[in-house]
Amino acid sequence: MINENNLQNGKPKPPVFYRWFVLIVISIAMFGNYYVYDSIAPIADILKSDLNFSDENIGQLYSFYSFAAIIILMIGGIIIDKYGTKRSTLFFGFVCSVAAIVTALSPDLYVMLSGRVLLGLGAEPLIVAITTALAKWFKGKELSFAFGINLTIARLGSVAADNSPTWASGLYTNWQDPLYLSAMIGLSCLVGGVTYFILESNAEKRYTLGEAEETEKFVWSDLLKFSKSYWYIVGLCIVFYSAIFPFRSFAIKFFIEAHGTSREFAGFLNSILPLSAMIATPIFGLIVDKVGKRSLFMMAGSIVLLPVYLMMVYTDISLFVPIALMGVAFSLIPAVMWPSVAYIVSANRLGTAYSLMTLIQQVGLAGFNWMIGAANDYGGASAQNPSGYEYGMWIFSILGFLGLFFAFMLRRSEMGPDGHGLEYPSGKKE
């Protein structure tokens, strides 16, 4: 018997098993999305030896993704609102799958760059479309848990890509076979999109679905209305992610050439960051919700990040130590930083606030991926000259100091009379 409370407009809500099947389907699409993005790092040194790519070229493969993401993030929400989640998930999943295939097709740098541009145009709005779809299917108490499951499966894509030299070791004899594997896994974006299209189309006939909230928009006029605390968080956002993700872009190559590790072990080390985030980020989130001190926690995360890059180039300490410290920072800062925005920005401007942070994050990634590659080339970084990586590591360290500066300024602002209550458990002044 159907409970009357589950009826609306004469149709029941989707049963639990149907909703969770939907979650698994779209999470598989996210898995492929993350895998394809991270598929370049494990072959960075092979691209250099087989195709004569410079480190700057390798950085460009990530930077061009970000350039495309910046453009599409401006209009992606409009597309999703106009055409709906099922069409958007299908279309952008298709774009991601094609992007992975294009990247693997040719040794020509410009063909590979065009594949990465396509990926940027598809991957970021696919994430927005899937997030919007989750809100439609899981509105209420289950939503946060559904988001967590989705993000966990997505990050498993990064872990799988980093460790692919171990579980697909036979493919790493040339540059192209690993990218063919990436293209095959990237098809999960299309398969997930097609399956979700069918599931939502079927559900619309049989069940009552929640209304997806309007996708958050970027409103230029709101920029003048944000407080200093918001801009300090934005500053921390750009320098923090610019210190983490461009490092991951070159980390496997760096571990192999500067520390003489195997490709398999280098991939495992690089995978510690997303693995630690999967486990520790929710824990840190719960702790901060209990004790407050949000800006103080961001300062602590920034301090933890400070020594890691120079430790890897100037000491013989086990690589596990700096990577573990980086994992702590990578779990702690995002767990506090993103939710803090909701405490200091009014609800009617939250869409602009998060859109701006995401855009600036991509600007930082575009610039610093390219810059680190150029710095490695300038230093002549290679297995024969591992000290050539020092320039890039100093850039990362400077970003770490800037992160501490922005976190300190946020702490100072929040402890003053204009604070928003970030230091209190409830997020409000008590």
C-alpha positions, 0 to 999 in steps of 0.5 A: 500500500502506498502511503498517502504522504508519498503521493503528490499530483496522483503519483508516488515519489520514486521508491528508494531503490530507484533513487539510489540506482540513479545516484550510482548511475550519475556517480559512474559518469563522475568517476569517468570525468575525474579519471580522464582529467587525471590521466595525463599525470601518469604519462607526463614523463613518457610524453616528454620522452616519446613526443618531445613535449616540454613540461610547459606543454604538459602544463598546457594540457591542464591549463587549456582545460581550465581556460575552457572551464572558465568560459563554460562556467559563465553559461553552463547554468543557463544551458542546464536551466533551459534544457533540464538535467537529463538532456544536459547530463546526456550532452555534457557526458557525450562531450567528455567521452569525445574529449577523451577519444580526441586526446588519445588519437594523435601525438600532435600537441594541438590535437591533444590540446583540443581534446583537453579544451573539449573536456573543459567544456564538458566536465565542469557543466557535467558536474553542475548538471549532476549536482542539480540532478541530485538536488531533484532526487534527494531533496531533504535529509538524504541530500548531504549523504547523496552528495557525499557518496557522489563525490567519493565515487568521483574521487575514486576516479582520480585514485584509479588514474593515479594508480593505473600504472599498477593495475594496468602496468602493461599499457605504460610502454608508450604514451598512447595506450594509457590514453586509450584506456582513459578513452574507454573509461571516459565512455562511462560519462556517455553511458551514465548520461544515456542511462540517466536520461532513460531513468528520468524519462521513465520516472517522469511518467510514473513518479513525482520528482522534486523540482530542481532549484534554479542553477546558481548564477553569476551576478556582476553587480553583487561583487561590490556587496561582498565583505572583506572576509569573503575576499580573504576566503577567495584569496585563500581559495586561489592560492591553495588550489593553485598549490595543490592541483598543479603539483599533482599535475607533475607529481608522478614525473617529479617522484620518478625523476627527482626521487627515483621511485617506480611509476607504480609507487609514484602513482600511489603517492599521488593518490594519497591526496584524493584518498585522504580527502575522501576519508578525512574531509567529512571528519574535519567538517564534523569537528569544525561544526562542533567547535567553530574556530573556522578561520583558525582551522584554515590557518592551521591547514595553511601552516601544515602545507608550508614546509612540504614542497621544500622538504621534498627537494632539500631533505632526504626525509621519506616522501610519506611525511610531506605527502601525509602533511599535504593530505591533512591540508587538502582535507582540512582547508576545503572542509572549512573554506567552502561552507564558511562562505554560506555564513558570511554571504547572504542567501540571495548572493550565494550563487554569485559567491560560489560561482566567483570562487569556482571561476577564480579557482580555474583561473589560478589552475590555468595560470599555475599549471602553465607556470610550473611547467615553464619553471621546470623547463627553465630549470632543466628539470629531468632525471639527470637534473632533479634540482631543476624542480626547485623553481617550481617548488619555491613557487608552491611554497610562496603560494603556501605563505600567501595562503597563511596570509589570507587565513590570518587576515580572515582570522583578524577580520572575524575577530573584529567587530565586523566578524560574521561568527565563523569562530562559533560552532553555530556560525553566528555570534553568541 
